[in-house]
Amino acid sequence: MEKTVFIKLCAGRTAQEINLSALGGDAGVSHNTARAWLSILETSYLIHRLPAWHSNIRKQVVKAPKLHFLDSGLACYLLNIREPEQLRHHPLRGAIFESWVVSELYKAQVHRGEQPNLYHYRESRGLEIDVLIDRGARLHAIEIKSAATVAPDFFKCFAPFSERVRSTGLPAQIENVVVYGGEASQLRSTARIIAWKDVGEILRVKEEG
């Protein structure tokens, strides 16, 4: 019973930073047990712990990993979401969409025999990037939005994050990407806009570059 409760609690925390003490407390198990059970879920490819990226940035950077379910259908089932209309109005819709995008990027790299190089970035004062793909000399900064219409606030974190990277002295070229719930991909001066159905294009463009 505790394990069933635990995995349901994990589903409710998809796309959130992992707090083992809080997760274990809610499940009625110890901090160490929660850690062990998370490791089992990750080894079973049910979840992925997305590590934090903090390459010499002199800010209050949060270093906790994020939990992402690799199967959004399973996450929905555990959250008792049975119909698309339920998901459309569910408070975790954005989190589930974010985890779906992360899982697509993760699986695409693994299926090609690559070690996933996906990260997230957040400062304690609010600046956040949902996913970073680190290619050494190139970073892909990806914001994930479930909305079907592009809004100005989708781009607000890109400029300050670019400043943070420049402050490290890293010779990184940054490509800004927004993945959203709409149907049309497009190129803007601030970022590439990628429709949900074109998520694979992010990786293909990386190879060409």
C-alpha positions as CSV (number, residue, x, y, z in Angstrom):
1,M,0.0,0.0,0.0
2,E,2.8,2.4,0.9
3,K,4.5,1.8,-2.5
4,T,1.2,2.5,-4.3
5,V,0.7,5.7,-2.4
6,F,4.4,6.6,-3.1
7,I,4.1,6.3,-6.9
8,K,0.9,8.3,-6.9
9,L,2.6,11.0,-5.0
10,C,5.4,11.0,-7.5
11,A,2.9,11.4,-10.3
12,G,1.5,14.4,-8.5
13,R,5.0,15.9,-8.3
14,T,6.0,15.4,-12.0
15,A,7.9,18.4,-13.3
16,Q,8.7,19.5,-9.7
17,E,12.0,19.6,-7.8
18,I,12.5,16.6,-5.6
19,N,12.3,17.1,-1.9
20,L,12.9,13.6,-0.4
21,S,11.9,14.6,3.1
22,A,8.5,16.0,2.0
23,L,7.9,13.1,-0.4
24,G,8.8,10.5,2.2
25,G,6.8,12.2,4.9
26,D,3.7,12.3,2.7
27,A,4.1,8.6,1.9
28,G,4.8,7.7,5.5
29,V,8.3,6.4,4.9
30,S,11.8,7.6,5.8
31,H,14.0,9.9,3.7
32,N,16.3,7.0,2.8
33,T,13.4,4.8,1.8
34,A,12.0,7.5,-0.5
35,R,15.5,7.8,-2.1
36,A,15.7,4.0,-2.6
37,W,12.2,3.8,-4.1
38,L,12.9,6.7,-6.5
39,S,16.0,4.8,-7.6
40,I,13.9,1.8,-8.4
41,L,11.4,3.9,-10.4
42,E,14.3,5.4,-12.3
43,T,16.0,2.1,-13.0
44,S,12.7,0.8,-14.3
45,Y,12.5,3.8,-16.6
46,L,9.3,5.0,-15.1
47,I,10.8,8.4,-14.0
48,H,13.8,10.5,-14.9
49,R,15.6,12.8,-12.4
50,L,16.5,15.8,-14.4
51,P,19.7,17.3,-12.8
52,A,20.3,21.0,-12.2
53,W,22.8,22.9,-14.4
54,H,25.0,25.3,-12.4
55,S,28.2,25.7,-14.4
56,N,30.2,28.3,-12.3
57,I,27.2,30.7,-12.2
58,R,27.6,33.1,-9.3
59,K,24.0,33.2,-8.2
60,Q,21.8,31.4,-5.8
61,V,21.2,28.4,-8.1
62,V,18.9,25.6,-6.9
63,K,20.7,22.3,-7.3
64,A,17.9,19.8,-6.6
65,P,16.9,17.6,-9.6
66,K,13.4,17.6,-11.1
67,L,11.2,14.6,-11.2
68,H,9.7,13.7,-14.6
69,F,7.5,10.8,-15.4
70,L,8.7,9.2,-18.7
71,D,5.2,7.9,-19.5
72,S,2.6,10.7,-19.4
73,G,-0.2,8.2,-19.9
74,L,0.8,6.4,-16.7
75,A,1.1,9.7,-14.9
76,C,-2.5,10.6,-16.0
77,Y,-3.8,7.2,-14.9
78,L,-2.2,7.5,-11.5
79,L,-3.8,11.0,-11.2
80,N,-7.2,9.5,-12.1
81,I,-7.3,11.4,-15.4
82,R,-9.2,9.3,-17.8
83,E,-10.4,11.6,-20.6
84,P,-8.7,14.4,-22.7
85,E,-11.2,16.9,-21.4
86,Q,-10.2,16.1,-17.8
87,L,-6.5,16.9,-18.7
88,R,-7.5,20.1,-20.5
89,H,-8.8,21.6,-17.3
90,H,-6.5,19.8,-14.8
91,P,-4.3,21.9,-12.5
92,L,-1.3,19.7,-13.5
93,R,-1.8,20.0,-17.2
94,G,1.3,22.2,-17.6
95,A,3.4,19.9,-15.5
96,I,2.3,16.8,-17.4
97,F,3.0,18.6,-20.8
98,E,6.5,19.6,-19.5
99,S,7.2,16.0,-18.5
100,W,6.0,14.7,-21.9
101,V,8.4,17.0,-23.7
102,V,11.3,16.0,-21.4
103,S,10.5,12.4,-22.0
104,E,10.5,12.8,-25.8
105,L,13.9,14.5,-25.7
106,Y,15.2,11.9,-23.2
107,K,14.0,8.9,-25.3
108,A,15.3,10.3,-28.6
109,Q,18.8,10.5,-27.2
110,V,18.7,7.1,-25.5
111,H,17.3,5.4,-28.6
112,R,20.4,6.7,-30.5
113,G,22.7,5.3,-27.9
114,E,23.6,8.7,-26.5
115,Q,23.9,9.6,-22.8
116,P,21.1,12.1,-22.1
117,N,22.6,15.6,-21.5
118,L,19.4,17.3,-20.3
119,Y,19.3,19.6,-17.3
120,H,17.1,22.3,-15.7
121,Y,18.0,25.6,-14.3
122,R,16.4,27.7,-11.5
123,E,17.6,30.4,-9.2
124,S,16.1,30.8,-5.8
125,R,14.9,34.3,-6.8
126,G,12.9,33.1,-9.7
127,L,14.8,32.8,-13.0
128,E,14.1,29.4,-14.5
129,I,14.7,27.5,-17.7
130,D,12.7,24.3,-18.0
131,V,15.3,22.3,-20.0
132,L,18.9,22.8,-21.1
133,I,20.6,20.6,-23.6
134,D,24.3,21.0,-23.0
135,R,26.5,20.3,-26.0
136,G,29.6,22.0,-24.6
137,A,30.1,24.9,-27.0
138,R,26.3,25.1,-27.6
139,L,23.4,25.3,-25.1
140,H,19.8,24.9,-26.1
141,A,17.6,26.8,-23.6
142,I,14.1,25.4,-23.8
143,E,10.9,26.8,-22.2
144,I,7.8,24.5,-22.2
145,K,4.3,25.9,-22.3
146,S,1.1,23.9,-22.7
147,A,-0.9,26.9,-24.0
148,A,-1.9,26.7,-27.7
149,T,-1.2,30.4,-28.3
150,V,2.2,32.1,-28.0
151,A,2.4,34.8,-25.4
152,P,5.1,37.4,-24.7
153,D,5.9,36.0,-21.3
154,F,7.2,32.8,-22.9
155,F,10.4,34.6,-23.7
156,K,11.1,36.6,-20.5
157,C,13.8,34.3,-19.1
158,F,16.0,34.0,-22.1
159,A,17.8,37.3,-21.9
160,P,18.7,37.1,-18.2
161,F,19.8,33.5,-18.6
162,S,22.1,34.5,-21.4
163,E,23.6,37.2,-19.2
164,R,24.3,34.5,-16.5
165,V,26.1,32.3,-19.0
166,R,28.2,35.2,-20.3
167,S,29.2,35.9,-16.7
168,T,30.8,32.5,-16.4
169,G,33.2,33.1,-19.3
170,L,31.9,30.0,-21.1
171,P,32.2,30.2,-24.9
172,A,28.7,28.9,-25.2
173,Q,26.4,29.7,-28.1
174,I,22.8,29.7,-26.8
175,E,19.8,28.8,-28.9
176,N,16.4,29.8,-27.4
177,V,13.5,27.4,-28.0
178,V,9.9,27.5,-26.9
179,V,7.9,24.3,-27.1
180,Y,4.2,25.0,-26.9
181,G,0.8,23.3,-27.2
182,G,0.0,24.9,-30.6
183,E,0.1,23.5,-34.1
184,A,2.5,25.9,-36.0
185,S,6.2,26.0,-35.6
186,Q,7.8,29.3,-36.5
187,L,11.0,31.3,-36.2
188,R,11.2,34.6,-34.3
189,S,14.0,36.9,-33.5
190,T,14.0,35.9,-29.8
191,A,13.5,32.2,-30.1
192,R,12.5,29.3,-32.3
193,I,8.9,28.3,-31.6
194,I,8.3,24.6,-31.8
195,A,4.8,23.0,-32.0
196,W,4.3,20.0,-29.7
197,K,4.2,17.6,-32.7
198,D,7.6,18.9,-33.9
199,V,9.6,18.3,-30.7
200,G,12.0,16.0,-32.6
201,E,13.1,18.9,-34.7
202,I,15.1,20.3,-31.8
203,L,17.5,17.3,-31.9
204,R,17.6,17.2,-35.7
205,V,18.6,20.9,-35.9
206,K,21.3,20.2,-33.3
207,E,22.9,17.5,-35.4
208,E,22.9,19.7,-38.5
209,G,24.6,22.5,-36.6
